[in-house]
Amino acid sequence: MGFYKRRRWDETMGKVEVVIACKCTSRESNPDLASYIWASISICLLQAVNDNDIHSIVMSYLVHNCFKETVESFIACTGMKQPTDHLEDMEKRKRIYQFALEGNALRAIELTEQLATNLLEKNKDLHFDLLSLHFVELVCSRKCTEALEFAQMKLTPFGKEQKYVVKLEDFMALLAYEEPEKSPMFHLLSLEYRQHVADSLNRAILAHANHPTYTAMERLIQQTAVVRECLNQEHGKDGPQSFSLKDFLKS
């Protein structure tokens, strides 16, 4: 595990580019990634870049994604002050996230209620999504009777609100298929759906603790995209092209 930083003068843009990247072992990587995670940031300024700001951006990314061991190593390498208010609940958030990602929604709900009291009571959309994960796991395990009973007890009450009706119909339709993974609603069984719910839960827990719900890196990218789009619309062909993260990562 290591960190590196490089500085490069971009003569075409007349500014300094500072890149910092971190490489961590697979113990803290997401299940669907390869054995390494690369977190990289490129910040372009007309003046010298403050190293502390760069470190804060990387730290924000690591803390948000619960890479506790990497956070500790990064602090040791950079001499940053340890953000105790974030680290205290990082391991708990990581466990909750993993349970949700694995489809063990009931355990995720239990731990969420311990860590963030009343969060799910106030966030009905998230609560519904977590309960639906458990329903899907029962369906995938071919426990259709148990799945139906669970739906009647936990999911049906949501049907009193119109916005949940279509979702309920989609989930209940899974019971009609011997191979639900081949049904038109197969996406509800996917890792991508569990990832979406797990990410939403992680952001909700952070917001409950009055922490940023998006990393500084994500906010910088969003801001860059908006500014570049406004300049492109204002100046047309003479202005900069719209920001493309995909193209940027290839450069």
BADOBA-175365 format. One record per residue (C-alpha): x negated, y, z negated; residue number from 1; residue in one letter. Coordinates in steps of 0.25 Angstrom, whole numbers. Layout:
BEGIN
LOLUM	c1	c2	c3	num	residu
LOLUM	X	Y	Z	NUM	a
...
This chain:
BEGIN
LOLUM	c1	c2	c3	num	residu
LOLUM	0	0	0	1	m
LOLUM	-6	14	4	2	g
LOLUM	-3	28	8	3	f
LOLUM	-10	37	18	4	y
LOLUM	-8	51	23	5	k
LOLUM	-13	58	35	6	r
LOLUM	-13	72	41	7	r
LOLUM	-13	75	55	8	r
LOLUM	-13	89	63	9	w
LOLUM	-2	89	74	10	d
LOLUM	-8	99	84	11	e
LOLUM	5	99	92	12	t
LOLUM	14	102	81	13	m
LOLUM	4	111	73	14	g
LOLUM	6	104	60	15	k
LOLUM	0	94	50	16	v
LOLUM	7	80	49	17	e
LOLUM	5	73	36	18	v
LOLUM	9	58	36	19	v
LOLUM	10	50	23	20	i
LOLUM	13	35	24	21	a
LOLUM	14	24	14	22	c
LOLUM	14	9	15	23	k
LOLUM	20	0	5	24	c
LOLUM	21	-15	3	25	t
LOLUM	33	-23	7	26	s
LOLUM	37	-24	-8	27	r
LOLUM	44	-11	-6	28	e
LOLUM	48	-12	8	29	s
LOLUM	63	-13	12	30	n
LOLUM	66	-28	16	31	p
LOLUM	68	-25	30	32	d
LOLUM	55	-18	32	33	l
LOLUM	41	-25	35	34	a
LOLUM	30	-26	25	35	s
LOLUM	27	-11	25	36	y
LOLUM	35	2	23	37	i
LOLUM	29	14	29	38	w
LOLUM	34	28	24	39	a
LOLUM	28	39	32	40	s
LOLUM	31	54	32	41	i
LOLUM	26	64	42	42	s
LOLUM	28	79	38	43	i
LOLUM	24	90	47	44	c
LOLUM	21	104	41	45	l
LOLUM	15	117	46	46	l
LOLUM	7	117	33	47	q
LOLUM	-1	107	25	48	a
LOLUM	8	96	19	49	v
LOLUM	9	95	4	50	n
LOLUM	5	81	0	51	d
LOLUM	14	81	-12	52	n
LOLUM	26	83	-2	53	d
LOLUM	22	71	6	54	i
LOLUM	20	62	-6	55	h
LOLUM	34	66	-11	56	s
LOLUM	40	62	2	57	i
LOLUM	34	49	2	58	v
LOLUM	38	47	-13	59	m
LOLUM	52	50	-9	60	s
LOLUM	53	39	1	61	y
LOLUM	46	29	-8	62	l
LOLUM	55	32	-20	63	v
LOLUM	68	33	-12	64	h
LOLUM	65	19	-6	65	n
LOLUM	61	13	-20	66	c
LOLUM	47	10	-16	67	f
LOLUM	42	10	-31	68	k
LOLUM	29	3	-29	69	e
LOLUM	25	12	-18	70	t
LOLUM	29	24	-25	71	v
LOLUM	20	21	-37	72	e
LOLUM	9	18	-27	73	s
LOLUM	11	31	-20	74	f
LOLUM	11	39	-33	75	i
LOLUM	-2	32	-36	76	a
LOLUM	-8	36	-23	77	c
LOLUM	-3	50	-22	78	t
LOLUM	-3	54	-37	79	g
LOLUM	11	59	-36	80	m
LOLUM	19	60	-48	81	k
LOLUM	28	48	-51	82	q
LOLUM	43	52	-48	83	p
LOLUM	48	45	-61	84	t
LOLUM	63	49	-59	85	d
LOLUM	63	41	-45	86	h
LOLUM	55	29	-50	87	l
LOLUM	63	26	-62	88	e
LOLUM	75	21	-53	89	d
LOLUM	67	17	-41	90	m
LOLUM	66	2	-44	91	e
LOLUM	81	2	-48	92	k
LOLUM	85	8	-35	93	r
LOLUM	76	-2	-27	94	k
LOLUM	83	-14	-34	95	r
LOLUM	97	-8	-30	96	i
LOLUM	92	-5	-16	97	y
LOLUM	87	-19	-14	98	q
LOLUM	100	-26	-20	99	f
LOLUM	108	-17	-10	100	a
LOLUM	99	-21	1	101	l
LOLUM	100	-36	-2	102	e
LOLUM	115	-35	-3	103	g
LOLUM	116	-37	-18	104	n
LOLUM	125	-25	-19	105	a
LOLUM	131	-29	-33	106	l
LOLUM	117	-29	-39	107	r
LOLUM	114	-16	-32	108	a
LOLUM	127	-10	-37	109	i
LOLUM	124	-14	-52	110	e
LOLUM	111	-8	-52	111	l
LOLUM	116	5	-45	112	t
LOLUM	126	6	-56	113	e
LOLUM	115	5	-67	114	q
LOLUM	106	15	-60	115	l
LOLUM	116	25	-54	116	a
LOLUM	128	25	-63	117	t
LOLUM	141	28	-55	118	n
LOLUM	134	29	-42	119	l
LOLUM	142	19	-35	120	l
LOLUM	155	23	-42	121	e
LOLUM	153	37	-35	122	k
LOLUM	148	32	-22	123	n
LOLUM	159	23	-17	124	k
LOLUM	153	21	-3	125	d
LOLUM	140	16	-9	126	l
LOLUM	148	7	-18	127	h
LOLUM	156	1	-7	128	f
LOLUM	144	-2	1	129	d
LOLUM	137	-9	-10	130	l
LOLUM	149	-18	-13	131	l
LOLUM	150	-21	2	132	s
LOLUM	136	-26	2	133	l
LOLUM	140	-36	-8	134	h
LOLUM	152	-40	0	135	f
LOLUM	143	-42	12	136	v
LOLUM	134	-51	4	137	e
LOLUM	146	-60	0	138	l
LOLUM	150	-61	14	139	v
LOLUM	136	-64	19	140	c
LOLUM	136	-75	9	141	s
LOLUM	149	-81	14	142	r
LOLUM	156	-78	1	143	k
LOLUM	168	-73	8	144	c
LOLUM	178	-75	-4	145	t
LOLUM	169	-68	-14	146	e
LOLUM	167	-57	-4	147	a
LOLUM	182	-55	-2	148	l
LOLUM	184	-55	-17	149	e
LOLUM	173	-45	-19	150	f
LOLUM	179	-36	-8	151	a
LOLUM	192	-36	-14	152	q
LOLUM	187	-32	-27	153	m
LOLUM	176	-22	-24	154	k
LOLUM	178	-17	-10	155	l
LOLUM	193	-17	-8	156	t
LOLUM	195	-5	-17	157	p
LOLUM	186	4	-8	158	f
LOLUM	197	1	3	159	g
LOLUM	206	12	-4	160	k
LOLUM	197	22	3	161	e
LOLUM	198	22	18	162	q
LOLUM	183	24	21	163	k
LOLUM	181	10	15	164	y
LOLUM	192	3	23	165	v
LOLUM	184	1	36	166	v
LOLUM	171	-4	28	167	k
LOLUM	180	-13	20	168	l
LOLUM	186	-19	33	169	e
LOLUM	172	-21	39	170	d
LOLUM	167	-28	26	171	f
LOLUM	179	-37	25	172	m
LOLUM	178	-41	39	173	a
LOLUM	165	-48	36	174	l
LOLUM	173	-59	29	175	l
LOLUM	180	-63	43	176	a
LOLUM	167	-68	49	177	y
LOLUM	160	-81	46	178	e
LOLUM	147	-74	50	179	e
LOLUM	149	-59	45	180	p
LOLUM	135	-56	50	181	e
LOLUM	141	-58	65	182	k
LOLUM	153	-49	62	183	s
LOLUM	155	-35	67	184	p
LOLUM	152	-30	53	185	m
LOLUM	138	-37	53	186	f
LOLUM	131	-24	49	187	h
LOLUM	137	-24	35	188	l
LOLUM	129	-37	33	189	l
LOLUM	116	-31	38	190	s
LOLUM	104	-26	30	191	l
LOLUM	106	-12	36	192	e
LOLUM	119	-11	29	193	y
LOLUM	113	-15	16	194	r
LOLUM	101	-6	18	195	q
LOLUM	111	6	21	196	h
LOLUM	119	3	8	197	v
LOLUM	106	1	0	198	a
LOLUM	100	14	5	199	d
LOLUM	113	21	2	200	s
LOLUM	113	16	-12	201	l
LOLUM	98	20	-14	202	n
LOLUM	102	34	-10	203	r
LOLUM	114	35	-19	204	a
LOLUM	106	30	-31	205	i
LOLUM	95	41	-28	206	l
LOLUM	106	52	-27	207	a
LOLUM	112	47	-40	208	h
LOLUM	99	50	-46	209	a
LOLUM	98	63	-40	210	n
LOLUM	86	59	-31	211	h
LOLUM	86	61	-16	212	p
LOLUM	94	51	-7	213	t
LOLUM	84	52	5	214	y
LOLUM	69	52	5	215	t
LOLUM	61	65	8	216	a
LOLUM	56	58	20	217	m
LOLUM	71	56	25	218	e
LOLUM	74	70	22	219	r
LOLUM	62	76	29	220	l
LOLUM	66	67	42	221	i
LOLUM	80	72	41	222	q
LOLUM	76	86	40	223	q
LOLUM	66	85	51	224	t
LOLUM	76	79	60	225	a
LOLUM	86	90	58	226	v
LOLUM	76	101	60	227	v
LOLUM	71	95	73	228	r
LOLUM	85	93	78	229	e
LOLUM	88	108	75	230	c
LOLUM	76	113	82	231	l
LOLUM	79	104	94	232	n
LOLUM	93	109	95	233	q
LOLUM	88	124	93	234	e
LOLUM	76	123	103	235	h
LOLUM	80	112	112	236	g
LOLUM	69	107	121	237	k
LOLUM	59	117	115	238	d
LOLUM	62	112	101	239	g
LOLUM	57	99	94	240	p
LOLUM	63	86	97	241	q
LOLUM	73	80	87	242	s
LOLUM	66	72	77	243	f
LOLUM	66	57	79	244	s
LOLUM	60	49	67	245	l
LOLUM	59	37	76	246	k
LOLUM	50	45	86	247	d
LOLUM	42	52	74	248	f
LOLUM	39	38	69	249	l
LOLUM	33	34	82	250	k
LOLUM	24	47	83	251	s
